[in-house]
Structure formats: structure tokens, C-alpha cells
Amino acid sequence: MTSQAASTNARTGALMATGSMLSVQVGLALSLSLIDRIGVEGAAWLRLAWAGVILLILVRPRPSAFTRSAFFTCVALGIVTAGVTLLFMAAIARIPLGTASALEFLGPLGVAVLLGKGRQRFVWPAVAALGVILLTQPWAGTVDLVGVAFALAAAVCWACYILLTQRVGDAVEGINGLAVSMTVAGVFATLVVGHSVLPRVTPEILLIGIGLALLLPVVPFSLEMLSLRRLTTAAFGTLMALEPGFAMLIGFVVLHQVPGPAGLVGIAMVVAAGIGAARSGARTVPPVPAEVG
């Protein structure tokens, strides 16, 4: 791949990842009224369940599109997708959102440090980590150890999600793999929390869930899979530091939450880290999905 092609690839991947993060935060902001009605676990379950149904209907993945290995990777991706969603929601029900966000970011940050190359494997993640700390200010408020455990478990799932999403994107053409993984995520979430949520669900809530599922996770997860075909996992993991910045921006516009001086400095730092990671994070060899006989 030429340097110009690599640069274009990196920019495209970064734009897709940015679009994904924006969609996630808008979806979360619009989910607040739903959370009040069916709880955080109910909102997470409804989005995952509808996302699985929507993608299964639209994509209609064929068995011939998968190797045996690719299919089971999709199943694993579905389980960690449900895990990161449910665990993070369980965490923010017990500890402040800033604390939970800072702890969860340890997942992609770990991917960036472990899989990066040269000095940049430490520089950009370090800048991003400091920016996230300033953004989220995890020292504010009391900390529940069970909530911390949930957030750390979500961080592990997020790291696995990044690695598995790239593997699925490389092995399966289009978003066939995502259709399977989201269906698995919806089924898994139903088995875990569905029994406690279903009695509270009304036809109106079901209809609201369709729109929210498109914003989160159908659109963002599709963009992330396409982004990881263009960026290294290390660059993508660092780029995810931009998400708390988007959360603050959406909070200001939609929820009228005004950031303080530390938050503004944090935004500047994560933006700088995200740009630095994306500029040097193009994959050198374009992925080619394996042919299935």
C-alpha cells in the first residue's frame, strides 16, 4: 500500500469511527427516558434485541458466507458485545458515569499499548488516558466496589470486542458477520435479563426501541467493523478516547450539561491523541475475506 493510499485509508477509518462514537452518544442521550421506564438493563436489552432482529432481516446472512472458524468468532463477538453493554449499564447504576467511563476505557487503552509499535504505542495512549481522566474526573463521588468490578469487566469485554470485530471484519464479507454477532448478542441478553424486563415492556416502548437500536448499536457497530478494516487495533483503541469528548458535547447540546475547565482541557487532549493515532494507524495490508467453498 502506498503512503497516499495508507493516509486515505486511515482518514476514512477515522471518520467511520468518529461517526460511530457520535451515533453512540446521541443514542445514549435519547435513551434516558427509556431508562427511567424499564431500567438500565432493560434499555440495554431492548437495543440489543432489536439490533439483532433488524440486522438479521436486512442482511439475511447465508451459511455459505462463513467458514466454521469465522462463524464461531461471530458467536464469540456477540457474547462480548452483550457483555460490554450489560456490564457497563450495571456499572453506571452503582458508580458515577465518569468513574465507570474512565475504568471502561482501560480496555481499548490496553489494546493500544499492547498491540502498538514503537514509541507511539505509549505516547498517544498516555495523552488519551490523561485527557479521559480530566474529562471524567473519576475521583468525584463515592465508589462502590461492585460497580468498579462491573466497569472493569466491561473494559475486558471492550478490548475483546475490538480484537474480535477486526477478525470478523477480515474473515466475512460485508456486514454478514455483524448480523450474526448481533443476533447472538440479542439472544444472550434475553437469556440474562429478559425475564426481569419483559413484564415492564409496552407496545410504545417496543416502537421506541426500534429507533434507538438503529442509533445504538446498528449504525455504530457497522461503522466500527468497517473502520477496523482500515485501522490497526492499536490506533482504533486510542481513537476511542474521543468518545468521552463526544459524550460531553452531546451532554451540552442535548442535556444542557456545561463542562468545566478540566473537561475542556481533557477534550483537547483526547482530540489530539485521536488525530495522532489515526494519522499513523493505517493497516499496511488490506484484509481479504476468505472464500468459502
Secondary structure, DSSP 8 states (H G I E B T S, - for coil): --HHHHHHHHHHHHHHHHHHHHHHHHHHHHTHHHHHHHHHHHHHHHHHHHHHHHHHHHH---GGG--HHHHHHHHHHHHHHHHHHHHHHHHHTTS-HHHHHHHHTHHHHHHHHHH--STHHHHHHHHHHHHHHHHH-TTSS---HHHHHHHHHHHHHHHHHHHHHHHHHHHSSTTHHHHHHHHHHHHHHIIIIIHHHGGG--HHHHHHHHHHHIIIIIHHHHHHHHHTTTB-HHHHHHHTTHHHHHHHHHHHHHS-----HHHHHHHHHHHHHHHHHHHT-B-SS--------
